[in-house]
Amino acid sequence: MMQSRMQNQNKMTIGITGGIGSGKSTVSDYLRHLGYKIVDADLIAREVVEPNGPAYAPIVEAFGKDILKEDQSIDRTRLGEIIFHDEDKRALLNQITHPVIHQEINKRVAQYLEEASLVFADIPLLYESDIPYEFDEVWVVYTNEAVRVKRIVSRDHVTDDYAKVKIGSQMSLEEKRTRADRVLDNSYSKEILYKQIELNLSELR
């Protein structure tokens, strides 16, 4: 369990994480459907690199204007290609973006807690972040590799080999599941996944 900060106030925060193709978005979408507040780290990551965002100027200074589109917004595909093939540049980008993303996630969690007793945060790189997050629980969305490869190929229109490279570039789900407070197995149907979510929510209550 990660460091708790809200239980003594009858408030609870839960981090949701997993890996590419594991189905975090499916879990978050269902929780949102049930009426729970969700902080979306991917959405925040896109917002902070927009022209008026806090990470925009530092990124352009670090990577040059070649990463900009005609409208002066950052070409996320181009930037992704650069950091995918260069570990040092990926680390540099993380040094720029992680602190502001972390700060904004905490800010939105605190805002939601003013009106809700249970708040979720969907954070793909929760365990990989160099800045520790504080949640009462962490739920890992687990899926076996064969299913993940199939989903990535279908969703992104890439080859099996490329999907496996993407999976291999992240911390393994096997390691993440050993760190989790709860594991949601999304290797089967959505109905089975939804039942697991509902069971865990009932246990929290």
Secondary structure, DSSP 4 states (H G I P E B T S, - for coil): -PPP-SGGGT-EEEEEE--TTS-HHHHHHHHHHTT-EEEEHHHHHHHTTSTTSTTHHHHHHHH-GGGB-TTS-B-HHHHHHHHHT-HHHHHHHHHHHHHHHHHHHHHHHHHHHTT-SEEEEE-TTTTT-SS----SEEEEEE--HHHHHHHHHHHH---HHHHHHHHHTS--HHHHHHH-SEEEE-SS-HHHHHHHHHHHHHHH-
